[in-house]
């Protein structure tokens, strides 16, 4: 099992190479996982609300997450840094 989030996991996707997964949680974080070892490789922080959705680019280099804080964030998965915060949603 992959353990580490402090609240429910709401979304998960496997990266294109099949070796890693990315999970989003109601604790407001995303985590990168090594599927072979089960190790958490990175914790991505930036949302002020739970992460409800995520997607990964075809090359596996970037992810986009959607949150209860009504923002999207673009992530560079190599560095674990948020490269953009996209705001504008006003309601669910």
N, C-alpha and C positions, 0 to 999 in steps of 0.2 A: 504494500500500500504506500501511497505517497502522502505524507503527513507534513503539515506546516502552517496551513492557513488557520486563522483564528476565528473564522466564521464559515458558513456554508459556501461550497464551491458552486458557482452558478453557471460557468461555461468552461469548456476545455477544447483544445484543438491540438492535433499532432502536426508538427512542422513537416514540410515536404520531404526531408531526408529520412523521416521515419524514426529517427534516433531520439528526438526531443519532443516534449509536449509543453504547452503553455496553458496555464489555468488562471481563471479570474474568479475572485471571491467577493462575497458581501463584506469582507474586512477591508475592501478598497485596494487590495494589491493584486498584482499578477505575479505568477511564479513560473520560472523555467525549470523543467525537470529532465533529467537524464533517464530515459525509459529502461536502459539496461541495468543501471545501478540503483535507481530510485532516488538519487540525490537531487536535492534542490540546488540548482546552480546559481540562481539569481532571484532576488525579490525586487520587483519594479513598483515603486511608490510614486504617487502623484495625484490620484483621484481623491476627492473629498467624500465620496459615497461608494457604495458597493459597485463592483464591476459586473455588468449584466450581459455583455456581449464582447466577442473578440474575433478578429480575423488575422490571418497571416498572408503576406505577399507570396507569390509563387516561388520566389527565390529564397524565401525563409529569412530574409534580412530585416524585415520590418513587420510590426504588428500594429493593429488599430484596436483600441478598446473603447467601449461605450459604458457610461456610468450613470448611477442614480443622481450624480451631481450635474446631470444634463450636459456633459461635455464628452467629446471624443478626444483621445490622446493617441498620437503616433509615437511609436517606440522604435528605437534602434536596438535590435536584440543583441548585437555584439557588445555594446557598451552598457545596455540596460537603462539608457537615458531616454527621457521623453523629448522628442524633437519638435513637437507641435501640440498645442492645446487648441481644440476647435470648439468654440462655444456658439450658441445661437438657439438651441432648443429651449422652449419655454414650458413645455408640458410633455406628458407621456404620449 
